[in-house]
């Protein structure tokens, strides 16, 4: 599967590789990432585990992602409500354990 990202007017492709293939071809994958400016998503049983990205891509920001939420989005109100409820929660101590 190939996913295309557009970052600062350049297009990056992301290749998906399972863990076994990543182990076998690690040096090759590093070369593709470092010199080909690719992103490699490493999966285990179909679940994303890690991503190889070029070292100079460290300045990518979440605000560049598609679908970025604005600060006034109702989603954040719900998150704030959840956080407030969690701060009121007092965890229970299991019998036979000590908190000290």
URPE-V743398 format. One record per backbone hydrogen bond with DSSP energy under -0.5 kcal/mol. CO is the residue of the C=O (numbers start at 1). NH is the residue of the N-H. E is the energy in kcal/mol with one decimal. If there is no record, write none. Layout:
CO;NH;E  CO;NH;E
This chain:
1;16;-1.0  3;14;-2.1  5;7;-0.6  5;12;-2.5  7;10;-1.8  10;7;-2.9  10;12;-0.5  12;5;-2.7  13;15;-0.5  13;39;-2.4  14;3;-1.6  15;41;-3.3  17;43;-2.4  18;22;-2.4  19;23;-2.4  20;24;-2.0  21;25;-2.3  23;26;-0.9  25;29;-2.7  26;30;-2.7  27;31;-2.0  28;32;-2.2  29;33;-2.3  30;34;-3.2  31;35;-2.7  31;36;-0.8  32;36;-1.0  32;38;-1.3  33;37;-0.7  39;15;-2.5  40;42;-0.6  40;52;-3.1  41;17;-3.0  41;43;-0.5  42;49;-3.2  42;50;-1.7  43;19;-1.8  44;47;-1.8  47;44;-2.5  50;42;-3.1  51;53;-0.6  52;40;-2.4  54;57;-1.8  55;58;-1.1  56;59;-0.6  57;60;-2.0  61;64;-1.8  62;65;-2.0  65;68;-1.0  70;73;-1.8  73;76;-1.5  73;77;-0.7  74;78;-1.8  75;79;-2.0  76;80;-2.5  77;81;-2.1  78;82;-2.2  79;83;-2.4  80;84;-2.4  81;85;-2.2  82;86;-2.1  83;87;-1.9  84;88;-1.1  85;89;-0.7  86;89;-0.5  89;91;-0.6  94;97;-1.7
